[in-house]
Structures are given as C-alpha cells and as structure tokens.
Amino acid sequence: MLTLAADIEVLARFGRALADPIRCRILLALREAPAHPADLADALEISRTRLSNHLACLRDCGLVVAVPVGRRTRYELADERLGHALDDLRTAVVAVEADKTCADADAKGCC
C-alpha cells in the first residue's frame, strides 16, 4: 500500500533521483512515453544491467512504476505531474548561465 511521504521526503527522493545523469535521461525519456527496459537501454545506449539498477532506484524513489504487459514489463512515470515538474526544472536549469558558478564550487560542493 502506498503512503504519502512528508514534503521534505518527497523532495529528497526527487533530488536523489536527479543526482545521476542516467536517471535524468531515463525520466526525460519516460516523460515522452512509457517504455520497455530493452527499448530504453537501446535508446539511451546503456547496458540493460545498468538500466535495471537505475530503474530500481527510480522505483524506490517512487518516481516510476513497473506495469506488467503480458510477459514483459513497461515503465512509466508514477504520476503524470512528474513530467510537468521535470519540464519546470529543466527550463529553470537552462536559464542558469554555465559560466556563473562559484570560483570554489568544487571545494564547497555547490553550483
């Protein structure tokens, strides 16, 4: 049974999912349309094993769900609003100028 997580927990899960570029690519691909793992692995040009590990993380974060389709499994975003959230985050990040990071970003772990 699914339970509603506290607001902070939801944001932490979303942040954990977005912390990896491959998981970001998976989420963006699933934003376009649900997909089977083999198709996702081919589209993202990563191994199925690596994809499986990232899908497990995204499931654990509650962002994607596995939907049985016959003998196969299809993955999709857990909530269609996640697609809108990804679009909002993507456009907000695009608005940040790449050359405006802190001089000591590596040392501080920011920017």
Disulfide bonds with the S-S distance in Angstrom:
none
